[in-house]
């Protein structure tokens, strides 16, 4: 018997606001420094004093165009700014300066990967606008406090088409967009600080229908997990209403992660409620071919380009490429390691494993990592040449070398007595003693219990204090065991 949810098609669109990493606000020179004392990053322009005029921060359009090019959007050449009339208790003007009919970027796509495969999520637009301030409600206080530091901070709003069919796709889209703005260095992508925020429009319709149901907008989601959980909850809520014979109200709801529930805030506004009209105090801005080419030439290598290179040139599996392209800095570091060694999989394992663990434990970025790509390749070469084992390198040499990175890895390995025993004659004597010590196990091995080779390897390693070369030892053991069989 099918579940009620299986009878419906889910339709989701996202509105993602990313605070741009400009030093000043979009229409004034006020600072955008996060964490400043309340109401200190303000001037007469932010406070909308009579007679003040906005002036556009060009860097905002640079960043918006950069994002559009990365998403293969069409760049609007003539940009007009508009007033969006809407009551914002924490935006002093009483309206928002934004774009309406001429968004800076039109269309475009974002590639996501889910368990169902690849999907190009269609974008409707990317436009620039100003942020509102922040209303603060303290415990047991009836008054609302307002901090206007954020008012006027530059935003890009990335609006998808209603192109997503599940909470998982929505969460993955948010992850990819956050990754993109970080690669482009236009936003720090910090959801906890509100640097990038996501609203989701969710509706359902019967599987046989082509008419969208009433949409509900979800707000107050500041993590990928919350986005997924909030959308899942909303889908279940709407299905429950329809199955009970009720009607869904088109409204805005806020999600409470503590309870896993959502609360209605207000009914959805229609476009005509905003009464858009051109901003009379800002002239149109024209994007020239020269301006566009200049920004295009500044684009960094993007995640998909790194991914293609890592798969086609370095032969890495899909999982590795996902981890290694998660940040621009890690991708560049790994690529630099691959310029120094041809053991690309080993390089991948080191960066994904010990290196990232060190970064996480010490809460630093790869730029502050003590070992250069060339030094990491040097470590890989020591292992590949059989001089030290991976376990010795990862458990002892790595941590010791990080503390004294100017000393050669081989010198440290020698001081720590980690150099492997690779002399066949010496190892052969140890192998003989181990095999002679366990005659019963030898018989079991030769009767088909080949897994016992691991036990014999362990005994040899114990006898040599972990210094026996695994490859040579393994072959010597097999030869000896078969000879006494």
Number of C-alpha atoms within 10 A of each C-alpha: 3 6 7 12 16 11 14 17 20 23 21 25 24 25 22 21 23 27 27 27 22 20 15 20 30 28 22 19 19 22 19 23 16 11 8 11 10 14 15 12 21 21 15 13 20 26 16 15 12 9 7 12 14 16 15 15 17 12 18 23 20 17 23 25 26 26 24 25 18 21 21 16 22 17 23 17 17 13 21 22 25 23 20 22 17 16 13 14 14 18 24 19 19 14 17 23 23 23 23 19 13 19 25 26 27 19 19 21 19 18 15 19 15 12 7 7 7 10 16 14 20 20 25 20 24 29 25 28 26 21 25 21 21 17 14 11 12 10 6 6 8 8 9 10 14 16 19 23 27 26 26 29 27 28 27 27 25 22 22 24 17 20 19 22 16 17 24 20 21 23 23 18 24 23 16 17 21 20 21 23 23 17 24 19 18 22 22 19 24 16 16 11 12 16 18 25 24 25 21 26 21 27 25 27 19 16 11 9 11 9 9 14 20 16 21 24 24 25 22 19 24 19 20 18 13 17 27 18 19 24 24 15 16 23 22 13 15 24 23 15 12 14 12 9 9 11 12 18 14 18 17 21 21 18 22 15 17 6 7 11 15 19 12 14 13 11 13 15 12 8 9 8 11 15 12 21 15 18 17 11 12 16 13 14 16 12 17 11 9 9 12 16 10 12 14 14 9 10 15 14 14 17 21 13 11 19 21 15 15 24 14 11 10 16 13 17 13 12 8 17 21 15 15 23 22 17 17 20 15 20 21 17 16 21 20 15 23 22 12 18 17 14 15 22 15 18 22 22 12 19 24 16 12 15 20 17 13 17 15 12 9 10 10 12 13 20 12 10 15 14 19 16 22 15 18 21 23 18 23 23 18 18 18 14 9 18 20 29 21 17 11 19 20 16 12 15 22 20 14 16 22 15 11 13 16 11 11 13 22 18 12 19 22 14 11 13 13 21 23 21 19 18 12 14 9 11 20 16 10 20 25 15 14 18 19 14 12 11 14 10 18 22 15 14 18 15 10 9 12 12 10 15 17 11 11 22 19 14 19 25 18 12 15 15 12 21 20 29 21 19 10 16 23 18 11 16 22 15 11 16 22 12 9 12 12
